[in-house]
């Protein structure tokens, strides 16, 4: 799902999102939008027709869901256009009474989030399947799981605390409500399989992970001591419990939390004590800071960023050590116009190292066809 538009007028990027498998990403600017290959950084497609605040891809297909910034009459923020990049034509347009704040897509569903309503469409027929009346959602906070087996939508359920409504968009019913934080919700994300949900509040110091099937079961991570705006959350791809949860914030740091190993060790330590054996998981799972790895000053403080864990590689030999070696590829889009890719390595002693592998300017990149013709 696209990261919301930046509040800073100085930032040239208005929106950014990766597709569902992180193989491509797209940015919306004041001039148009650009699609890149995540692995090579190659510019795949560009259209210069005006400012866009939402651009969403459907995997690597030619279908885009786009919403204009309203600087031109033809690019109203109340109009959603389904655009075909191959034919460069609008397939369908949907008009709404108020501005569109977020759009989510997968192969079966199209989700449109407004300030007080959320619409669920069949993406093939564009028939409205359901309408959800929501609390005022001024920032369009939401999350969507692309998995058809665990296809859930998350929306704020309160304006005064961090409650989350989890809605099953395939069966069209409310699945559960999770009381995640005391402060209003700021950021939320599902794991790729829809089994886990991570949340951060406007306070931004604690990040929590819940099992979607069992909404009372949570794990807590301390991002920092001082309040910060959490810009993005991302899970690593996984069949079960993801290995890593990633967070970026206004502090400019990137935070990586290692989930599975930390939870196993937390349970092991508690079960060896009398009190630990009787404290339920939802109370006792404040995870060890040793499994929290931080890259300071990855981005200039205050500059909005959007990051994903593009790939996680684990060593095959897990027999002897308490800490399994791990290598994660982390891609970051900064709203001042740059793509950064770091490699995070964790050794057997749980020591981390961050290496900047790639960096380039998203606004000056040219396509291969332009390069060959010049």
C-alpha positions, -999 to 999 in steps of 0.1 A, spaced: 0 0 0 12 35 -9 28 56 19 6 86 24 15 119 9 42 139 26 33 171 45 65 188 35 62 210 4 99 207 -2 98 169 -8 95 161 -46 80 127 -40 43 128 -31 37 90 -26 57 58 -28 47 21 -28 62 -13 -35 41 -39 -53 28 -70 -35 59 -91 -39 84 -61 -36 97 -68 -71 88 -33 -83 81 0 -68 64 32 -80 67 69 -70 43 97 -76 57 132 -81 45 167 -89 50 158 -126 37 123 -129 47 88 -118 76 64 -124 79 26 -120 112 9 -111 125 -26 -109 135 -32 -73 164 -56 -80 181 -36 -108 169 -1 -101 160 2 -138 133 27 -147 105 6 -163 78 32 -171 72 69 -167 42 91 -174 44 129 -171 9 142 -169 6 160 -136 8 154 -98 -3 121 -82 -8 114 -45 -17 77 -49 -2 51 -73 -7 14 -66 5 -15 -87 -11 -50 -90 20 -72 -88 39 -67 -121 9 -63 -143 1 -33 -165 -28 -23 -141 -23 8 -119 -47 25 -95 -39 62 -96 -53 93 -78 -43 128 -88 -33 156 -64 -60 180 -77 -37 205 -93 -56 199 -126 -93 194 -131 -86 161 -148 -66 148 -118 -92 152 -90 -83 137 -56 -119 124 -56 -114 103 -87 -98 69 -89 -85 59 -123 -76 23 -132 -49 28 -158 -33 4 -183 4 11 -187 7 -10 -219 -21 8 -238 -17 41 -218 -54 43 -214 -79 46 -185 -98 14 -181 -123 27 -156 -128 57 -134 -146 58 -100 -157 91 -85 -163 99 -48 -178 127 -28 -146 133 -8 -109 129 -13 -95 94 -16 -69 89 11 -57 53 4 -61 26 -22 -53 -11 -18 -55 -39 -44 -49 -76 -49 -61 -101 -75 -97 -102 -61 -104 -69 -43 -100 -32 -47 -102 -11 -15 -108 26 -15 -104 45 18 -121 78 24 -122 99 56 -153 83 70 -161 54 47 -142 25 31 -155 8 0 -147 -28 -10 -150 -37 -47 -146 -68 -68 -116 -58 -88 -128 -76 -120 -164 -64 -122 -159 -32 -100 -192 -41 -82 -194 -27 -47 -194 -56 -23 -195 -37 10 -192 -3 25 -176 1 60 -185 32 80 -154 42 100 -143 66 126 -127 98 110 -95 86 94 -80 119 83 -46 103 73 -60 73 56 -43 49 79 -49 13 68 -32 -20 59 -42 -48 35 -30 -83 31 -26 -94 -5 -29 -131 4 -62 -146 -8 -61 -172 20 -58 -145 48 -72 -115 30 -77 -89 57 -81 -51 59 -71 -31 90 -86 3 98 -86 25 129 -115 18 152 -110 48 175 -98 84 173 -87 84 210 -68 52 213 -50 27 191 -78 2 184 -77 -16 151 -107 -31 132 -96 -62 112 -120 -70 84 -122 -101 62 -126 -87 27 -132 -121 11 -160 -132 34 -171 -96 40 -174 -96 78 -156 -81 108 -130 -105 120 -119 -89 153 -110 -56 170 -76 -53 186 -68 -28 214 -31 -23 205 -22 11 220 -33 39 243 -27 66 217 -43 68 182 -30 45 155 -3 59 132 10 29 112 -1 -6 106 10 -35 84 1 -72 78 25 -100 72 23 -112 36 2 -142 46 -22 -122 67 -14 -141 99 2 -113 118 -3 -75 122 21 -49 135 10 -15 148 25 18 160 7 47 177 11 84 172 35 83 202 58 60 183 78 45 211 63 10 211 56 -14 182 33 -43 188 27 -76 169 -6 -95 172 -16 -128 158 -47 -121 137 -63 -154 146 -58 -147 183 -62 -109 188 -53 -110 225 -18 -124 219 8 -97 214 46 -90 214 60 -56 221 91 -39 209 105 -6 221 115 15 191 129 43 213 125 64 244 114 96 228 82 101 207 87 98 169 64 96 139 66 60 126 65 64 88 65 28 78 63 -8 91 73 -39 71 75 -76 77 99 -99 59 83 -125 36 75 -157 54 52 -188 54 47 -186 92 59 -160 117 81 -135 98 118 -134 108 121 -96 108 99 -65 114 112 -32 101 103 4 111 113 38 98 105 70 117 111 108 118 143 102 138 160 91 106 168 57 120 159 23 106 149 -3 132 150 -41 126 134 -64 152 141 -102 150 108 -119 159 110 -157 159 142 -163 178 134 -136 203 100 -150 211 114 -185 215 141 -173 239 116 -152 258 93 -182 263 123 -204 273 135 -179 299 100 -175 314 92 -212 315 123 -218 337 109 -196 365 78 -200 386 64 -166 378 74 -168 341 55 -201 337 22 -186 348 24 -152 332 4 -153 299 22 -144 266 2 -112 262 17 -98 294 52 -114 294 63 -109 259 83 -76 261 111 -88 239 148 -85 247 166 -54 233 194 -77 221 171 -86 191 166 -49 181 192 -37 156 193 0 146 209 19 118 212 55 129 210 84 104 200 62 75 179 91 64 181 128 74 159 134 104 124 146 95 126 133 59 97 109 53 108 74 42 92 41 32 110 9 36 105 -28 29 124 -60 36 129 -72 1 147 -105 9 157 -125 39 184 -152 37 191 -176 66 220 -200 71 212 -236 68 231 -247 99 210 -237 129 222 -265 153 247 -250 176 241 -213 181 215 -194 200 215 -168 173 211 -179 137 230 -160 110 207 -139 89 211 -116 59 183 -91 51 181 -69 20 163 -36 30 151 -11 4 142 25 14 125 52 -6 131 87 8 106 114 0 134 138 -9 141 117 -40 165 88 -32 165 50 -33 187 33 -7 194 -4 -3 211 -17 28 222 -53 36 218 -62 73 240 -91 85 235 -108 118 262 -133 130 261 -162 155 268 -138 184 238 -116 174 262 -88 163 248 -67 134 264 -48 105 247 -26 80 262 -21 45 249 5 20 247 -16 -12 230 8 -36 220 44 -38 206 65 -66 184 95 -74 149 85 -83 142 118 -101 171 118 -125 171 81 -134 164 75 -171 150 44 -188 171 21 -210 154 32 -241 163 69 -234 199 58 -225 203 39 -258 189 68 -279 212 94 -264 
